[in-house]
Amino acid sequence: MFEKLLAPGRIGKMELRNHVLMSPTETHFTSPDGMINWAEIDYYVERAKGGAALITTHQMQGNTKIDPIDPYPRSARFDDDCFIPMLTELTEAVHNEGAKISALASPGGGAQALGMPYDAGTLEDIPNVAPGDIECPVAQRKVRKLTVEEIKKSVEVFGKGCGRLKRSGFDAITIHAHCGYLIAEFLSPYFNNRDDEYGGSLENRARFLLELVASCRENVGPNMPIIVRLAMDEFIGDAGRCLPETIELCKMLESAGVDALDCGAGLFQTMALISPPVYYEKGFMADMTAEIKKAVSIPVITQGRLQDPEVAEKVLEDGKADFVSMGRAWIAEPEWVNKVACGDLDGMRRCISCDHCIGDRIASGNQTLRCTLNAMAGREHRFPYGYPKAADKKKVVVIGAGPAGLEAAYRLALRGHDVDLYDKADKLCGGEQIVAASTPPCKDNLMNVRKFYETQFGRMDNVTLHLGREITKETVSELKGDAVVLATGAIPIAPPIPGLRDNPKVVTAIDVLAHGAPVEGKVVIAGGGQVGVETAHWLAEKGFKDVAVVEMMSELSIDGELMTKLSLHPLLEEAGVKSYVSHQIRSINEDSVTVYDMNGDREFNIEADTVVNALGKKPLADLEEPLKEQFCQYYVIGDARGRSNICTGIEQGFITALKI
């Protein structure tokens, strides 16, 4: 089983222990001056321990005097010898665990760079550099066109930096021509409007990349593998580079001595392709990669929602790629290959493509990397010996078997405590909130959460499950223990809107998604947060033709994750779902909903046969006072504490267990 994934492989003269690679993802661990630190090293080491064949770092900058803007805050650097010591610490640590490591080497972020000048704290208004004078519509930064002399110098400096990376112990160089950064901009007809030898035809637009390859080869010698990471298609139509042109480019790169091609898709205008959420099919890039593979004889690497080993194996079996590469799958499950190799498929944390790691933390929040399912991700350096054992063994009661309660129970058991886990549902993750969350299209993968914890608890003799047993104020006194963790979730709210309460035509989103409450005719969804828009998507998929979402805020799912919004909102538009943002519901009538346009200062009615209440939730914490009276140590987590989601619930469970 999984023979293709687990078989040894080779890129150039570099031997690899299997065919599963770790893709680059930003982490924001690196120090502000671009120096690798131990938080970064320990993060990569855990994935090396977990069986990754080749780890590709997040992007490293090798040309900061000419392109002075960090693509993201805290990119690593390799344009000075001062970076060699810590880069060497990184490569040695990864090698000690049997993995190979490649540096994602970049000559700059170009027009798309979103960071600040490497000279931290500068007050100067320094423009981004670019191939031409086209600004990135996402970054919206002023740009300065690179001169030919600067291009030539960039090529020279980049090559010398690659030599520095070799001296630091890297096994390969991956040239970063993906994601719409500087090299990708030279390759793209959208950004490159030069009229000299670096613009115009594909041959000219590829010149910068080919010169970088040659400079790299000159400085690293004939044996070190050079990989080029690039988008197969930018998906901006004829304005950008499409697959047929990329096939020709890949032929040029093979002729130039490149050893492998790491194939993705997209740029910032289509950034959801770079970190695709659940609305993209698993393995969706493999067919494009197969077209590249037909045209070249060097190894081709594919990516794109390959977190399930069954999907990844099939891609290799079908000959659509030579290697598979994953980023978020390794964040969620650092032991991905090890667990596949020993057949522990149910014991894997399977990435749910929620994009909290990249969309929320990195792209939107400018924060360090975290993971919804794996609260240890990004904290490895704080737990060098793993999750710690407790000094004193205790008996702990956890009430609620949703994600927050499950993580608390799991971590408490790892610490050596005896845990009694109660839930009124007859199975883990059987509560109406998680059931509702897993019902909309493409969201059934949330049930991977249940499978993981079921498997782990089955291996623990210090966790006792009490399923189908509801704890009430009257039965609290029956609980025995030294500490209690309350994780009972939340219930829908019903604001005092005329017609909202005790109305047979009004149902909650929980009623619809978790309990199958009937929905008829024209539907108005009250509330356009994530629950509201996912309910609208579910209704549209069920064939409802007249669905409207009313939201007070200026956009739908305003607090939602970026990549998810960029993918889901167009699906709603295509399905004909009408959205009324900056609108307030005034009343629910017999056959309509009265709304107030906050921008236009007018009222009007929307016809409605069914109204779905998705206006939010409030903590279900009615056990709080009796539990406080009975237990010396009392904690509340997840939705029972306040506004939460799966990510914050699991994180709170992880952290709370450390306190007991």
C-alpha positions in Angstrom: 0.0 0.0 0.0 1.3 3.5 -0.9 4.2 2.0 -2.8 4.6 5.0 -5.0 4.6 7.5 -2.2 7.1 5.5 0.0 9.5 4.4 -2.7 12.9 6.1 -2.7 13.3 8.8 -5.4 15.9 11.0 -7.0 16.1 14.6 -8.3 19.3 15.1 -10.3 22.0 13.5 -8.2 20.1 14.0 -4.9 18.7 10.8 -3.5 15.4 11.1 -1.5 14.0 8.6 0.9 10.4 8.8 -0.5 8.3 10.7 -3.0 6.6 13.1 -0.5 8.0 16.6 -0.3 7.2 19.5 2.0 6.1 22.7 0.1 7.2 26.1 1.2 4.9 28.2 3.4 5.6 31.4 5.1 6.0 31.1 8.8 6.9 34.6 10.1 9.3 33.1 12.6 12.5 34.6 11.1 13.9 37.6 12.9 13.2 41.1 11.4 16.7 41.3 9.8 16.2 38.0 7.9 18.1 35.7 10.4 16.9 32.1 10.8 16.2 31.3 14.5 15.4 28.3 16.6 11.6 28.6 16.3 12.1 28.2 12.6 14.6 25.3 12.9 12.4 23.4 15.4 9.4 23.8 13.2 11.2 22.2 10.2 12.9 19.5 12.3 9.5 18.1 13.4 8.6 17.6 9.8 11.9 16.0 9.0 11.3 13.6 11.9 7.9 12.9 10.4 9.4 11.5 7.2 9.5 14.3 4.7 11.9 13.5 1.9 12.7 17.1 0.9 11.8 20.2 2.9 11.6 23.4 1.0 12.0 26.5 3.2 9.8 29.5 3.0 11.1 32.1 0.6 14.6 33.5 1.2 15.7 36.8 -0.2 19.1 37.2 -2.0 18.9 40.6 -3.5 17.8 43.1 -0.9 19.9 46.0 -2.0 18.2 46.2 -5.4 14.8 44.9 -4.3 14.6 46.4 -0.8 11.0 45.5 0.1 10.4 42.3 2.0 7.7 40.2 0.2 6.3 39.4 3.6 7.5 40.6 6.9 10.2 38.2 8.2 11.5 36.6 5.0 14.8 34.9 5.6 17.9 36.2 3.7 21.0 34.8 2.1 22.7 37.9 0.6 25.4 38.2 3.2 27.8 35.8 5.0 26.4 36.8 8.3 23.4 34.5 7.6 25.5 31.4 7.1 25.9 30.3 10.7 22.1 30.0 11.4 21.4 28.6 8.0 23.9 25.9 8.7 22.2 25.2 12.1 19.0 24.7 10.1 20.4 22.3 7.5 22.4 20.3 10.1 19.3 19.9 12.2 17.2 18.7 9.3 19.9 16.3 8.1 20.1 14.8 11.5 16.6 13.6 11.1 17.2 12.0 7.6 15.6 14.6 5.4 17.0 16.8 2.6 16.4 20.5 2.5 16.1 23.0 -0.3 16.2 26.8 0.0 13.4 28.7 -1.8 15.7 31.3 -3.3 14.3 34.6 -4.6 15.8 37.8 -6.1 12.8 39.8 -4.7 9.1 40.3 -4.3 8.7 42.8 -7.0 5.5 44.8 -7.5 3.6 42.2 -5.3 5.8 42.6 -2.2 3.6 43.4 0.8 6.2 43.8 3.5 8.3 46.7 4.7 11.8 47.8 3.8 14.5 45.5 5.2 15.8 48.7 6.9 13.2 48.3 9.6 11.6 51.5 10.9 12.6 53.6 7.8 10.4 56.6 7.2 11.2 56.8 3.5 8.5 56.0 0.9 10.4 53.4 -1.0 8.6 52.0 -4.1 8.5 48.4 -5.0 10.7 47.4 -7.9 9.1 45.7 -11.0 9.9 44.6 -14.5 7.9 47.5 -15.9 5.5 50.2 -14.6 2.5 48.0 -13.8 1.4 48.0 -10.2 0.0 44.9 -8.5 -3.8 45.5 -8.0 -3.6 43.5 -4.7 -0.5 45.1 -3.2 -1.4 48.6 -4.6 2.2 49.8 -4.1 4.0 52.3 -6.3 6.6 50.6 -8.5 9.9 51.5 -10.1 11.1 49.8 -13.3 14.3 48.0 -12.9 17.1 49.1 -15.3 19.1 46.6 -17.4 22.1 47.2 -15.2 20.1 46.4 -12.1 18.8 43.2 -13.7 22.4 42.1 -14.5 23.6 42.9 -11.0 20.6 41.0 -9.5 21.6 38.0 -11.5 25.2 38.2 -10.3 24.2 38.8 -6.6 21.7 36.0 -6.7 24.2 33.5 -8.0 26.7 34.4 -5.4 23.9 34.0 -2.8 23.2 30.5 -4.1 26.8 29.6 -3.6 26.4 30.8 0.0 23.4 28.5 0.4 25.5 25.6 -0.8 28.2 26.4 1.7 25.4 26.5 4.4 24.6 22.9 3.7 21.5 23.0 1.5 21.0 20.0 -0.7 19.2 21.9 -3.5 18.2 25.3 -4.6 14.6 26.0 -5.5 14.3 29.2 -7.6 11.1 31.0 -6.6 9.4 31.9 -9.9 5.9 31.3 -8.4 3.1 33.3 -6.7 3.5 36.5 -8.8 6.8 37.7 -7.2 9.6 39.3 -9.2 10.6 36.4 -11.4 7.0 35.5 -12.1 6.3 39.1 -13.0 9.1 39.0 -15.6 7.5 35.9 -17.0 3.9 37.3 -17.0 2.7 39.4 -19.9 0.4 41.1 -17.4 3.3 42.7 -15.4 6.1 42.7 -18.0 5.5 45.6 -20.5 9.2 46.1 -21.2 10.3 46.7 -24.8 13.9 45.6 -24.4 15.6 42.1 -24.3 13.7 41.3 -21.1 10.2 41.9 -22.4 7.9 41.0 -25.2 8.2 37.4 -26.4 8.3 34.4 -24.1 12.1 34.1 -24.9 12.7 37.6 -23.7 10.4 37.4 -20.7 12.1 34.1 -19.6 15.6 35.7 -20.0 15.8 36.9 -16.4 14.9 33.5 -15.0 17.3 31.6 -17.4 20.1 34.0 -16.4 19.4 33.3 -12.8 19.5 29.6 -13.4 22.9 30.0 -15.2 24.3 32.2 -12.4 23.1 29.7 -9.8 24.7 26.8 -11.7 28.0 28.7 -12.0 28.1 29.2 -8.2 26.8 25.8 -7.0 28.6 23.6 -9.5 27.3 20.8 -11.7 26.0 18.4 -9.1 23.7 20.4 -6.9 20.1 20.1 -8.0 18.3 23.3 -9.2 14.5 23.2 -9.0 12.3 25.9 -10.4 9.0 26.6 -8.7 6.5 28.2 -11.0 2.8 28.6 -11.8 1.5 26.5 -14.6 -1.3 29.0 -15.2 -1.9 32.4 -13.6 -5.7 32.1 -14.3 -6.2 35.7 -15.3 -7.1 34.8 -18.9 -5.2 36.1 -21.9 -3.7 38.9 -19.8 -1.4 36.4 -18.0 0.7 33.3 -18.7 -1.4 30.2 -19.5 -0.5 26.5 -19.6 0.5 26.2 -23.2 3.1 29.0 -22.8 4.3 27.4 -19.5 4.9 24.1 -21.3 7.3 25.9 -23.7 8.9 27.6 -20.8 9.5 24.3 -19.0 11.2 23.0 -22.1 13.6 26.0 -22.0 14.3 25.3 -18.3 15.1 21.7 -19.0 17.5 22.7 -21.7 19.1 25.2 -19.3 20.0 22.4 -16.9 17.2 22.6 -14.4 16.8 19.3 -12.5 13.1 19.4 -11.6 9.9 21.6 -11.9 7.7 22.4 -8.9 4.4 23.2 -10.5 1.6 25.3 -8.9 -0.9 27.9 -10.1 -2.0 31.5 -9.5 -0.6 34.8 -8.4 -2.0 37.4 -6.0 -5.0 38.3 -8.2 -5.9 34.6 -8.0 -4.3 33.9 -4.7 -6.8 31.2 -3.6 -5.0 28.9 -6.1 -1.8 29.3 -4.1 -3.4 28.0 -0.9 -6.6 26.4 -2.2 -9.5 26.1 0.3 -12.1 23.2 0.4 -13.9 24.5 -2.7 -11.2 23.1 -4.9 -11.2 19.4 -5.6 -8.4 17.4 -4.0 -5.5 16.9 -6.4 -7.0 19.4 -8.8 -3.7 20.5 -10.3 -2.5 17.1 -11.2 -4.1 17.1 -14.7 -2.2 20.3 -15.6 1.0 18.8 -14.2 0.5 15.8 -16.4 0.7 18.1 -19.4 4.0 19.5 -18.2 5.3 16.0 -17.6 4.5 14.9 -21.2 6.7 17.7 -22.5 9.9 17.2 -20.4 12.0 14.4 -19.1 13.0 15.9 -15.8 11.0 15.2 -12.6 7.8 17.1 -12.2 6.4 17.9 -8.8 2.6 18.5 -8.2 0.7 20.1 -5.4 -2.9 21.2 -4.6 -4.9 19.7 -1.8 -3.0 16.4 -1.7 -3.4 15.9 2.1 -5.1 12.6 1.8 -2.5 9.8 1.1 -5.1 8.0 -1.0 -5.3 10.9 -3.4 -1.5 11.5 -3.5 -0.8 7.9 -4.2 -3.3 7.9 -7.1 -1.7 10.9 -8.7 1.7 9.1 -8.8 0.1 5.8 -9.9 -1.6 7.6 -12.8 1.7 9.0 -13.9 0.5 12.6 -13.6 3.6 13.7 -11.6 6.9 12.3 -10.3 6.6 13.7 -6.8 3.9 15.1 -4.6 4.4 18.2 -2.5 2.3 19.5 0.4 2.5 22.4 2.7 -0.6 22.6 4.9 -0.8 18.8 5.3 2.6 18.9 7.0 1.5 21.8 9.2 -1.5 19.8 10.5 0.3 16.4 10.6 4.1 16.6 11.2 4.3 12.8 11.1 2.5 12.5 7.7 4.9 10.0 6.1 5.6 8.0 9.3 1.9 7.5 9.8 1.3 6.5 6.2 4.2 4.1 6.3 2.9 2.3 9.4 -0.7 2.3 8.3 -2.0 4.8 10.9 -4.3 6.6 8.6 -7.1 7.1 11.1 -4.5 8.5 13.6 -3.5 11.3 11.2 -4.6 14.9 11.6 -5.9 15.4 8.0 -5.7 19.0 6.9 -9.2 20.5 6.4 -8.0 23.2 4.0 -9.5 25.9 6.3 -6.5 28.2 5.5 -6.2 29.5 9.1 -2.5 28.9 8.7 -2.0 31.0 5.6 -5.1 33.0 5.0 -5.8 34.2 8.5 -2.4 34.2 10.2 0.0 35.0 7.4 -1.8 36.8 4.6 -4.4 38.7 6.6 -3.0 38.9 10.1 0.7 39.3 9.6 1.2 36.8 12.4 3.2 33.7 13.0 2.0 30.4 11.6 -0.6 28.4 13.5 -2.9 25.5 12.6 -6.6 24.8 13.4 -6.1 21.1 14.1 -2.5 21.1 15.4 -2.1 23.6 18.2 1.6 22.6 18.5 2.4 24.0 15.1 4.5 27.1 15.5 5.1 26.3 19.1 7.6 23.5 18.7 10.4 25.5 20.1 8.5 25.9 23.4 8.1 22.2 23.8 11.5 20.7 22.9 10.6 17.4 24.7 7.0 17.2 23.5 3.8 18.1 25.3 4.8 17.9 29.0 3.7 15.5 31.7 2.0 16.9 34.7 3.9 16.9 38.0 0.8 15.5 39.9 -1.7 13.1 38.5 -5.3 14.4 38.8 -8.8 13.3 37.9 -10.3 15.8 35.5 -13.9 16.1 34.2 -14.4 17.5 30.7 -18.0 18.4 29.7 -18.6 18.6 26.0 -17.1 16.5 23.2 -16.8 19.1 20.5 -13.4 20.1 19.1 -12.5 22.2 22.2 -13.5 19.5 24.7 -11.8 16.8 22.7 -8.5 18.6 22.5 -8.6 19.3 26.2 -9.3 15.7 27.0 -6.6 14.5 24.7 -4.0 16.8 26.0 -4.9 16.2 29.6 -4.5 12.4 29.0 -1.1 13.0 27.4 -0.1 14.8 30.6 -1.0 11.7 32.6 -4.3 12.7 34.1 -7.4 10.5 34.3 -10.1 12.1 32.2 -13.9 11.6 32.2 -15.4 13.1 29.1 -19.2 13.7 29.0 -21.5 14.7 26.1 -25.2 14.4 25.6 -24.7 13.2 22.0 -24.1 9.5 21.5 -20.8 10.1 19.6 -17.8 12.5 19.5 -18.5 15.7 17.5 -22.1 14.8 17.7 -23.2 18.2 18.9 -25.4 20.3 16.6 -22.8 23.0 16.0 -20.1 20.7 14.6 -22.7 18.7 12.7 -24.1 21.9 11.2 -20.6 23.1 10.3 -19.8 19.8 8.5 -23.1 19.8 6.4 -22.5 22.5 3.8 -20.9 21.6 0.5 -17.2 20.5 0.8 -17.3 20.7 4.6 -17.7 17.0 5.4 -14.0 16.8 6.0 -14.6 18.4 9.4 -15.5 14.9 10.5 -11.8 14.0 10.3 -11.7 15.8 13.6 -13.9 13.0 15.1 -11.9 10.2 13.5 -8.6 11.6 14.9 -9.8 11.8 18.5 -11.7 8.5 18.4 -8.5 6.8 17.3 -6.4 8.5 19.9 -8.8 7.8 22.8 -8.9 4.2 21.7 -5.2 3.9 22.5 -5.5 5.6 25.9 -6.5 3.8 29.1 -6.9 7.0 31.0 -9.8 8.5 29.1 -13.3 7.3 29.9 -16.1 8.3 27.5 -19.6 9.0 28.9 -21.5 9.6 25.6 -25.3 10.0 25.6 -25.1 11.4 29.1 -26.2 15.0 29.5 -24.9 16.9 32.5 -27.5 19.2 34.1 -27.6 21.4 37.1 -29.3 18.6 38.9 -26.7 16.0 38.0 -23.5 18.1 38.5 -23.2 16.8 42.1 -22.6 13.3 40.7 -19.3 14.4 39.0 -16.1 13.6 40.9 -12.7 15.1 40.2 -10.0 17.6 41.0 -10.7 19.9 38.0 -13.4 20.5 35.4 -13.3 21.9 31.9 -16.6 23.2 30.5 -16.9 23.0 26.7 -20.6 22.9 26.1 -20.6 25.2 23.1 -23.2 27.8 22.3 -26.8 28.2 21.2 -28.3 30.5 18.5 -29.4 34.0 19.5 -32.7 35.6 18.6 -32.5 39.4 18.8 -35.7 41.3 19.5 -36.6 41.8 15.8 -40.4 41.8 15.3 -41.5 38.5 13.9 -38.2 36.6 14.5 -39.3 34.7 17.6 -42.0 32.1 17.8 -42.7 32.3 14.1 -43.2 29.0 12.2 -41.6 30.4 9.1 -38.4 31.2 11.0 -35.8 28.4 11.5 -32.2 28.7 12.7 -29.2 27.7 10.5 -28.5 25.0 13.1 -32.1 23.7 12.6 -31.5 23.5 8.9 -28.0 22.1 8.7 -27.9 19.8 11.8 -31.6 18.7 12.1 -33.0 18.9 8.6 -35.6 21.5 9.4 -37.9 22.1 6.3 -37.1 25.1 4.1 -39.6 26.2 1.4 -39.9 28.6 -1.4 -38.2 32.0 -1.3 -35.5 32.1 1.4 -34.1 35.0 3.3 -31.0 34.3 5.5 -30.7 36.8 8.4 -27.0 37.2 8.9 -24.2 37.0 6.4 -21.4 35.7 8.6 -19.7 32.4 7.7 -22.7 30.3 9.0 -25.1 32.4 6.9 -23.1 32.2 3.6 -22.4 28.5 4.0 -26.1 27.9 4.6 -26.8 29.9 1.4 -24.3 27.7 -0.4 -26.0 24.6 0.9 -29.4 25.8 -0.2 -28.2 26.8 -3.6 -26.7 23.3 -4.0 -30.0 21.8 -3.0 -31.7 23.6 -5.9 -33.2 26.6 -4.2 -33.4 29.4 -6.8 -34.4 32.4 -4.7 -32.0 32.8 -1.8 -31.1 36.2 -0.3 -28.6 37.0 2.5 -29.1 40.1 4.6 -26.0 41.4 6.5 -25.5 44.6 8.5 -21.7 44.7 7.9 -20.2 46.0 4.7 -19.4 42.6 3.3 -20.4 39.0 3.7 -18.4 36.8 6.1 -16.4 39.9 7.1 -14.4 38.0 9.7 -14.0 35.0 7.5 -10.7 33.6 6.2 -9.5 35.3 3.0 -9.0 32.3 0.7 -12.3 30.9 1.6 -14.1 34.1 0.9 -12.3 34.5 -2.4 -13.6 31.1 -3.4 -17.0 30.9 -1.8 -18.4 34.3 -2.7 -18.1 33.8 -6.5 -19.9 30.4 -6.1 -22.8 32.2 -4.4 -22.9 34.8 -7.2 -22.9 32.0 -9.9 -25.7 30.3 -8.1 -27.8 33.5 -8.1 -27.7 34.1 -4.4 -28.6 37.7 -3.8 -26.7 39.6 -1.1 -27.8 42.7 0.8 -24.8 44.1 2.7 -25.0 47.1 4.9 -28.7 46.2 5.4 -30.6 45.8 8.6 -33.6 43.6 9.1 -36.4 45.6 10.6 -39.2 43.0 10.8 -40.3 39.6 9.6 -43.7 39.7 8.1 -46.2 37.2 6.8 -44.7 36.9 3.4 -41.7 39.2 3.4 -38.8 40.7 5.3 -38.5 44.4 5.8 -35.0 45.6 5.5 -33.3 49.0 5.9 -30.6 50.1 3.5 -28.1 51.7 5.8 -26.3 53.5 2.9 -29.3 54.5 0.9 -31.4 55.4 3.9 -34.5 53.5 2.7 -36.8 50.6 3.6 -38.1 47.9 1.3 -39.4 44.4 1.5 -37.9 41.1 0.3 -40.3 38.3 -0.4 -39.8 35.4 1.9 -41.5 32.0 2.5 -38.8 30.9 4.9 -36.4 33.0 7.1 -33.2 31.4 8.3 -31.8 32.9 11.5 -28.0 33.0 11.2 -27.5 36.1 13.4 -25.0 34.5 15.8 -24.8 32.6 19.0 -24.3 33.0 22.7 -22.4 30.8 25.2 -24.2 27.8 26.7 -22.7 28.1 30.2 -25.6 27.4 32.5 -23.5 24.9 34.4 -20.9 27.5 35.3 -22.0 28.4 38.9 -22.7 24.9 40.2 -19.4 23.7 38.7 -17.5 26.5 40.3 -19.0 25.6 43.7 -18.0 22.0 43.3 -14.5 22.0 41.8 -11.4 23.8 43.0 -10.1 24.2 39.4 -12.7 25.3 36.9 -12.1 26.3 33.3 -14.4 27.2 30.4 -13.2 26.9 26.7 -14.6 27.2 23.2 -18.0 28.7 22.4 -19.0 28.2 26.1 -16.4 30.9 26.9 -17.4 33.3 24.2 -17.3 33.8 20.4 -15.1 30.9 19.1 -14.6 28.5 16.2 -12.9 25.1 15.8 -9.5 26.8 15.7 -9.8 28.8 18.9 -11.6 26.0 20.6 -8.8 23.5 20.0 -6.2 26.1 20.9 -7.9 26.8 24.2 -8.1 23.1 24.9 -4.4 22.7 24.2 -3.5 25.7 26.5 -6.0 24.9 29.3 -4.6 21.4 29.7 -1.2 22.9 30.5 -2.7 24.6 33.5 -3.9 21.4 35.2 
